[in-house]
Every structure is written in C-alpha cells, then in structure tokens.
C-alpha cells in the first residue's frame, strides 16, 4: 500500500495512525532561551513526508516558581483564539536548488504550572535538504531566532518508518 502524499488537505497527522515513526534524537534543538522562559523542539519522529516533534515551553516567575498569573502561551499564528498571544514558531525548508518554502507548523497541546507541551508536525517536501525552525516571543523579550537542522537524518529515519496498516 503506497504512503499518501502530504498536503494541507491531508496533513501529516493522518498517516501517523497507520505508520510507526522512527525517532531522530540528533535533531533536538533549543529554539529560544531567556531569563524566565525557554522553548525547545525535542523528540523528533520521522514519517514518510513528515516530521513530528514535541514543542516544549517552560516559564517561571522572577522568584523561580511558576508565574502567577500564568502567561498567555497562545501562538501568534492562531488568529481564531479569543486572546491570541505572541509566541511564534515557524518553519521553512530549502531544496537542492536553493529554493525556499515556508511551511505551516501544526500544533496541539497545552499545560500549566510553567510547563507546556505541544505536539507539532509539518509536512516535508521530498527534495528538501535543510529545515529552519524560527521562533520569537516578544512578551518574554525573546527576539526571533532561526535554528537550522540538516534533514539527512530525518529523511533517513523516514525511509525506515514502518507501515502498520
């Protein structure tokens, strides 16, 4: 049975039910770090045409304890929220010819007491060679930062993913 192509109409979470992904531990990256907040992309798992990872957001108050009231962790790219925040996480890939494509980062999750975990996923074009994750969080005085990942390990892991159904 062929593995489906990924698109906005068929986002990467669909085949995650039928395919066992392969972990890519060397991909873990800290995206932002400040005095009282940090954001990391960890626990990467590759599927054919997609990558899934955990977006870990940690915050603390000036006393080192969970902030009270808690900060607005809402993402800037979700205008449908009642109270959108300004944490922004994005992705873009480059291909062998040097072309660049911006990719939507799909995410779901939440948390509390200073620790928030989101499962994030994005579709990867087969010809992509480099993934750039970008993040910024102006409310936490964290300007935009770009983190580069070589996609060789992710594409290799995706080729080893096992189709279950």
Secondary structure per residue as TSV (DSSP state, phi and psi in degrees):
chain	resnum	aa	ss	phi	psi
A	1	X	-	360.0	125.4
A	2	X	-	-69.7	149.5
A	3	X	-	-79.4	133.3
A	4	X	-	-67.9	151.6
A	5	X	-	-73.2	155.2
A	6	X	-	-106.4	140.5
A	7	X	B	-155.7	177.2
A	8	X	T	-60.2	-34.8
A	9	X	T	-74.2	-20.8
A	10	X	B	-134.2	71.4
A	11	X	-	-65.7	164.5
A	12	X	T	-61.3	-17.5
A	13	X	T	-69.8	-19.2
A	14	X	T	-63.4	-53.6
A	15	X	G	-75.9	-10.5
A	16	X	G	-59.4	-24.1
A	17	X	G	-72.2	-35.2
A	18	X	T	-104.7	-1.8
A	19	X	E	-128.0	133.1
A	20	X	E	-85.5	112.1
A	21	X	-	-74.1	166.9
A	22	X	E	-114.0	130.9
A	23	X	E	-67.9	146.0
A	24	X	-	-130.3	75.7
A	25	X	G	-63.8	-27.6
A	26	X	G	-71.8	-3.8
A	27	X	G	-87.9	-13.5
A	28	X	-	-55.4	136.5
A	29	X	E	-144.9	145.3
A	30	X	E	-86.9	125.2
A	31	X	E	-90.5	-45.5
A	32	X	E	-138.8	144.2
A	33	X	E	-146.7	129.6
A	34	X	-	-136.9	-173.7
A	35	X	S	-61.8	-38.0
A	36	X	S	-129.0	15.7
A	37	X	E	-156.3	147.1
A	38	X	E	-148.0	154.3
A	39	X	E	-132.1	129.9
A	40	X	E	-132.2	150.7
A	41	X	E	-110.6	114.6
A	42	X	E	-134.2	175.2
A	43	X	E	54.4	50.7
A	44	X	E	-68.3	136.9
A	45	X	E	-133.7	128.5
A	46	X	E	-101.1	140.7
A	47	X	E	-128.0	160.1
A	48	X	T	-58.4	116.7
A	49	X	T	83.1	4.3
A	50	X	E	-154.9	161.7
A	51	X	E	-136.0	139.4
A	52	X	E	-118.0	139.0
A	53	X	E	-149.0	166.1
A	54	X	E	-97.8	127.7
A	55	X	E	-99.5	112.1
A	56	X	E	-104.8	121.9
A	57	X	E	-119.2	124.1
A	58	X	E	-124.3	136.3
A	59	X	E	-136.0	154.7
A	60	X	-	-146.3	157.6
A	61	X	-	-81.9	176.7
A	62	X	T	-59.8	-26.3
A	63	X	T	-87.1	4.1
A	64	X	S	86.5	-6.3
A	65	X	S	-93.6	167.5
A	66	X	-	-55.4	136.7
A	67	X	-	-67.5	143.9
A	68	X	S	-133.1	114.4
A	69	X	S	-73.4	158.3
A	70	X	-	-66.1	150.6
A	71	X	-	-71.8	162.4
A	72	X	-	-80.0	107.7
A	73	X	-	-88.2	-0.1
A	74	X	-	-58.2	144.3
A	75	X	B	-80.0	142.9
A	76	X	T	-64.8	-28.0
A	77	X	T	-84.4	12.4
A	78	X	-	-118.5	76.4
A	79	X	T	-65.7	-14.5
A	80	X	T	-75.9	-9.6
A	81	X	S	-69.2	148.3
A	82	X	T	-63.0	-41.2
A	83	X	T	-128.3	77.7
A	84	X	-	-62.7	145.3
A	85	X	-	-99.2	-164.4
A	86	X	-	-126.7	17.5
A	87	X	E	-72.4	124.9
A	88	X	E	-124.4	130.2
A	89	X	E	-131.5	127.2
A	90	X	E	-136.9	175.5
A	91	X	E	-147.1	150.7
A	92	X	E	-148.7	152.5
A	93	X	E	-123.0	153.0
A	94	X	E	-114.0	152.6
A	95	X	E	-112.4	-178.8
A	96	X	T	-61.9	-26.1
A	97	X	T	-89.6	1.1
A	98	X	S	89.5	3.5
A	99	X	-	-71.3	150.4
A	100	X	E	-120.7	137.5
A	101	X	E	-131.5	127.2
A	102	X	E	-79.3	138.5
A	103	X	E	-120.2	139.5
A	104	X	-	-72.3	140.7
A	105	X	-	-103.4	113.3
A	106	X	E	-86.5	137.7
A	107	X	E	-147.1	148.9
A	108	X	E	-148.7	150.4
A	109	X	E	146.5	-157.4
A	110	X	E	167.3	-159.0
A	111	X	E	164.1	-155.9
A	112	X	E	178.2	177.5
A	113	X	T	53.7	36.2
A	114	X	T	88.7	-2.6
A	115	X	E	-128.4	124.6
A	116	X	E	-130.7	133.8
A	117	X	E	-127.9	131.2
A	118	X	E	-125.7	140.5
A	119	X	E	-90.7	120.9
A	120	X	E	-116.5	149.0
A	121	X	E	-148.9	153.1
A	122	X	E	-149.3	148.8
A	123	X	E	-81.5	136.3
A	124	X	-	-113.2	120.5
A	125	X	-	-61.4	141.7
A	126	X	T	-58.4	-33.8
A	127	X	T	-84.0	0.9
A	128	X	E	-71.7	142.1
A	129	X	E	-116.4	-27.1
A	130	X	E	-135.9	136.9
A	131	X	E	-112.4	130.5
A	132	X	E	-113.6	120.8
A	133	X	E	-97.8	131.4
A	134	X	E	-118.3	147.0
A	135	X	E	-150.5	148.9
A	136	X	E	-153.3	154.8
A	137	X	E	-151.0	79.4
A	138	X	G	-54.7	-36.8
A	139	X	G	-57.9	-27.1
A	140	X	G	-104.6	16.2
A	141	X	T	56.8	39.3
A	142	X	E	-115.3	100.4
A	143	X	E	-69.8	167.9
A	144	X	E	-58.9	137.4
A	145	X	E	-133.7	142.7
A	146	X	E	-115.0	126.7
A	147	X	E	-119.4	128.4
A	148	X	E	-98.8	137.5
A	149	X	E	-127.0	130.6
A	150	X	E	-76.1	130.1
A	151	X	S	-85.3	-0.3
A	152	X	H	-56.0	-48.4
A	153	X	H	-65.9	-36.1
A	154	X	H	-70.6	-44.9
A	155	X	H	-63.7	-39.0
A	156	X	H	-63.3	-45.1
A	157	X	H	-63.0	-39.7
A	158	X	H	-61.7	-35.1
A	159	X	H	-67.0	-22.6
A	160	X	T	-95.1	-0.2
A	161	X	-	-63.6	144.2
A	162	X	E	-104.1	124.6
A	163	X	E	-78.3	121.3
A	164	X	-	-91.0	-48.4
A	165	X	-	-113.5	360.0
